[in-house]
Amino acid sequence: MIHVLELEVKISVDGNVNSKTIPDMVSAGADVLVLGSSSLFRKDIPISEAVSEVHAAIDLGIQGRKQ
């Protein structure tokens, strides 16, 4: 319906957004990812490392959009 009506929308995902799920979310069309304790504010790694993981996962998802 979005394509038929040529609507400009942003697709947001909130919930279970992490480095393993982000590539599929982005390749499926997600524009906005709400990051929380499963991706960004983790207790097992510093935030700088978490940000790097998120960026890498987003890049994988973008590559998936192009295929």
KEPA-449153 format. One line per field, with one value per atom (N, C-alpha, C, O): residue in one letter; atom name; x, y, z. Coordinates in steps of 0.05 Angstrom, whole numbers, plus 5000, padded with zeros to 4 digits. Each point is the difference from the previous one (the first is absolute). Example, Ala and Ser with C-alpha at 12.3 -4.5 7.8 and 13.67 -1.06 7.14 Angstrom:
<recs>
residu (a, a, a, a, s, s, s, s)
atome (N, CA, C, O, N, CA, C, O)
x (5264, 4982, 5018, 5021, 4972, 5016, 4985, 5010)
y (4886, 5024, 5024, 5000, 5021, 5024, 5022, 5022)
z (5156, 5000, 5000, 5013, 4973, 5001, 5014, 5004)
</recs>
This chain:
<recs>
residu (m, m, m, m, i, i, i, i, h, h, h, h, v, v, v, v, l, l, l, l, e, e, e, e, l, l, l, l, e, e, e, e, v, v, v, v, k, k, k, k, i, i, i, i, s, s, s, s, v, v, v, v, d, d, d, d, g, g, g, g, n, n, n, n, v, v, v, v, n, n, n, n, s, s, s, s, k, k, k, k, t, t, t, t, i, i, i, i, p, p, p, p, d, d, d, d, m, m, m, m, v, v, v, v, s, s, s, s, a, a, a, a, g, g, g, g, a, a, a, a, d, d, d, d, v, v, v, v, l, l, l, l, v, v, v, v, l, l, l, l, g, g, g, g, s, s, s, s, s, s, s, s, s, s, s, s, l, l, l, l, f, f, f, f, r, r, r, r, k, k, k, k, d, d, d, d, i, i, i, i, p, p, p, p, i, i, i, i, s, s, s, s, e, e, e, e, a, a, a, a, v, v, v, v, s, s, s, s, e, e, e, e, v, v, v, v, h, h, h, h, a, a, a, a, a, a, a, a, i, i, i, i, d, d, d, d, l, l, l, l, g, g, g, g, i, i, i, i, q, q, q, q, g, g, g, g, r, r, r, r, k, k, k, k, q, q, q, q)
atome (N, CA, C, O, N, CA, C, O, N, CA, C, O, N, CA, C, O, N, CA, C, O, N, CA, C, O, N, CA, C, O, N, CA, C, O, N, CA, C, O, N, CA, C, O, N, CA, C, O, N, CA, C, O, N, CA, C, O, N, CA, C, O, N, CA, C, O, N, CA, C, O, N, CA, C, O, N, CA, C, O, N, CA, C, O, N, CA, C, O, N, CA, C, O, N, CA, C, O, N, CA, C, O, N, CA, C, O, N, CA, C, O, N, CA, C, O, N, CA, C, O, N, CA, C, O, N, CA, C, O, N, CA, C, O, N, CA, C, O, N, CA, C, O, N, CA, C, O, N, CA, C, O, N, CA, C, O, N, CA, C, O, N, CA, C, O, N, CA, C, O, N, CA, C, O, N, CA, C, O, N, CA, C, O, N, CA, C, O, N, CA, C, O, N, CA, C, O, N, CA, C, O, N, CA, C, O, N, CA, C, O, N, CA, C, O, N, CA, C, O, N, CA, C, O, N, CA, C, O, N, CA, C, O, N, CA, C, O, N, CA, C, O, N, CA, C, O, N, CA, C, O, N, CA, C, O, N, CA, C, O, N, CA, C, O, N, CA, C, O, N, CA, C, O, N, CA, C, O, N, CA, C, O, N, CA, C, O, N, CA, C, O, N, CA, C, O, N, CA, C, O)
x (5016, 4984, 5017, 4994, 5028, 5018, 5011, 5000, 5008, 5010, 4978, 5004, 4973, 4977, 4993, 4995, 5003, 4993, 5024, 4996, 5027, 5025, 5004, 5006, 4990, 5003, 5029, 5015, 4994, 5026, 4998, 4987, 5024, 4998, 5028, 5017, 4987, 5023, 4991, 4981, 5034, 4994, 5018, 5025, 4963, 5015, 4997, 4979, 5043, 4999, 5009, 5020, 4964, 5006, 4995, 4977, 5043, 4997, 5018, 4999, 5018, 5019, 5018, 5007, 5001, 5018, 5028, 5009, 5006, 5028, 5016, 4990, 5036, 5018, 4993, 5008, 4978, 4992, 4975, 4997, 4985, 4974, 5000, 4984, 5035, 5000, 5004, 4985, 5033, 5002, 4974, 4994, 4991, 4974, 4980, 4985, 5015, 4982, 5005, 4982, 5043, 5008, 4996, 4989, 5018, 4996, 4971, 4992, 4991, 4971, 4987, 4976, 5040, 4989, 4999, 4990, 5019, 4999, 5018, 5022, 4967, 5014, 5010, 5020, 4965, 5006, 5001, 4982, 5040, 5004, 5001, 5016, 4967, 5000, 5019, 4994, 5029, 5020, 4997, 4993, 5012, 4997, 5021, 5022, 4969, 5019, 5009, 5020, 4966, 5010, 5020, 5011, 4993, 5019, 5020, 5024, 4967, 5017, 5010, 5023, 4959, 5006, 5004, 4986, 5033, 5006, 5019, 5017, 4981, 5018, 5026, 5019, 4982, 5023, 5022, 5022, 4971, 5020, 4997, 4978, 5043, 4998, 4982, 4997, 4991, 4982, 5013, 4987, 5039, 5014, 5001, 4997, 5006, 5001, 4972, 4996, 4984, 4972, 4992, 4987, 5022, 4994, 5013, 4987, 5037, 5014, 4985, 4997, 4993, 4985, 4974, 4993, 4994, 4975, 5005, 4985, 5036, 5007, 5006, 4990, 5025, 5006, 4975, 4997, 4984, 4975, 4983, 4987, 5012, 4985, 5012, 4985, 5041, 5014, 4992, 4995, 5004, 4992, 4972, 4993, 4989, 4973, 4996, 4984, 5032, 4999, 5010, 4988, 5032, 5009, 4978, 4997, 4988, 4977, 4978, 4987, 5010, 4980, 5007, 4982, 5044, 5009, 4998, 5002, 4995, 4999, 4973, 4996)
y (4976, 5024, 5025, 5020, 4979, 5023, 5007, 5023, 4956, 5004, 5008, 5017, 4971, 5007, 5029, 5014, 4996, 5028, 5019, 5024, 4965, 5016, 5018, 5023, 4965, 5014, 5001, 4981, 5041, 5002, 4994, 5015, 4963, 4991, 4991, 4993, 5008, 4989, 4976, 5001, 4977, 4975, 4999, 5000, 4998, 4999, 4973, 4987, 5004, 4974, 5005, 5012, 4978, 5003, 4973, 4990, 4997, 4974, 4980, 4995, 4993, 4979, 5010, 4985, 5040, 5012, 4995, 5013, 4970, 4994, 4994, 4999, 4997, 4996, 4975, 4999, 4982, 4976, 5005, 4989, 5028, 5004, 5025, 5002, 5017, 5025, 4995, 5013, 4970, 4997, 4993, 5011, 4970, 4993, 5022, 5005, 5010, 5022, 5022, 5010, 4997, 5021, 4991, 5015, 4960, 4991, 4997, 5002, 4995, 4998, 5028, 5002, 5019, 5027, 5018, 5022, 4969, 5016, 5025, 4999, 5024, 5026, 5009, 5013, 4981, 5009, 4976, 4983, 5014, 4979, 5011, 5018, 4973, 5009, 4981, 4976, 5034, 4984, 5002, 5021, 4957, 4999, 4981, 4999, 4987, 4983, 4975, 4988, 5004, 4977, 5006, 4982, 5044, 5007, 5022, 4997, 5024, 5023, 5001, 5004, 4993, 5003, 4972, 4993, 4993, 4973, 5001, 5018, 4962, 4999, 4985, 5002, 4983, 4983, 5014, 4990, 5032, 5014, 5031, 5009, 5006, 5029, 5011, 4987, 5036, 5011, 5006, 4997, 5010, 5005, 4974, 5002, 4976, 4974, 4993, 4990, 5016, 4994, 5017, 4991, 5034, 5018, 4989, 5000, 4991, 4988, 4976, 4996, 4987, 4976, 5008, 4988, 5032, 5010, 5011, 4994, 5022, 5011, 4978, 5001, 4979, 4977, 4985, 4992, 5004, 4986, 5016, 4989, 5038, 5017, 4998, 4998, 5003, 4998, 4974, 5000, 4978, 4974, 5002, 4990, 5022, 5003, 5017, 4994, 5027, 5018, 4984, 5003, 4981, 4983, 4981, 4995, 4995, 4983, 5013, 4987, 5039, 5016, 5002, 5000, 5000, 5005, 4974, 5001, 4976, 4975, 4993, 4979)
z (5000, 5000, 5000, 4987, 5028, 5001, 4972, 4991, 4994, 4973, 4981, 4983, 5019, 4983, 5002, 4980, 5045, 5005, 4998, 5003, 4993, 4998, 5024, 4998, 5026, 5025, 5009, 4996, 5015, 5012, 5029, 5016, 4992, 5028, 5010, 4984, 5041, 5013, 5016, 5015, 4982, 5015, 5024, 4997, 5026, 5026, 5012, 4998, 5015, 5014, 5029, 5005, 5013, 5029, 5013, 5000, 5010, 5013, 4987, 4976, 5040, 4992, 4977, 4982, 5019, 4980, 5010, 5020, 4967, 5008, 4975, 4978, 5026, 4977, 4983, 4977, 5035, 4984, 4984, 4979, 5031, 4987, 4982, 4981, 5024, 4984, 4970, 4985, 5006, 4971, 4986, 4979, 5032, 4988, 5001, 4981, 5041, 5003, 4979, 4987, 5010, 4981, 4972, 4983, 5010, 4973, 4993, 4976, 5044, 4995, 4998, 4993, 5013, 4996, 5024, 4998, 5025, 5024, 4996, 4990, 5017, 4998, 5028, 5002, 5019, 5027, 5018, 5001, 5013, 5019, 5028, 5006, 5012, 5028, 5015, 5004, 5005, 5013, 5030, 5011, 5002, 5030, 5011, 4991, 5030, 5015, 4985, 5008, 4971, 4985, 4978, 4988, 5008, 4979, 5008, 4995, 5017, 5005, 5029, 5005, 5013, 5029, 5013, 5019, 4970, 5010, 5023, 5003, 5014, 5024, 4994, 5015, 4962, 4995, 4983, 4999, 4988, 4984, 5003, 5007, 4988, 5002, 4978, 4979, 5026, 4981, 4973, 4979, 5021, 4974, 4983, 4976, 5037, 4985, 4990, 4978, 5039, 4992, 4976, 4982, 5018, 4977, 4975, 4978, 5024, 4977, 4989, 4976, 5042, 4992, 4986, 4980, 5030, 4988, 4972, 4982, 5016, 4973, 4980, 4977, 5031, 4983, 4992, 4976, 5042, 4995, 4980, 4983, 5021, 4982, 4972, 4980, 5018, 4974, 4985, 4976, 5039, 4988, 4990, 4978, 5037, 4992, 4975, 4983, 5015, 4977, 4975, 4978, 5025, 4978, 4991, 4976, 5043, 4993, 4985, 4984, 5020, 4985, 4971, 4983, 5011, 4972, 4984, 4975, 5037, 4985, 4990, 4987)
</recs>
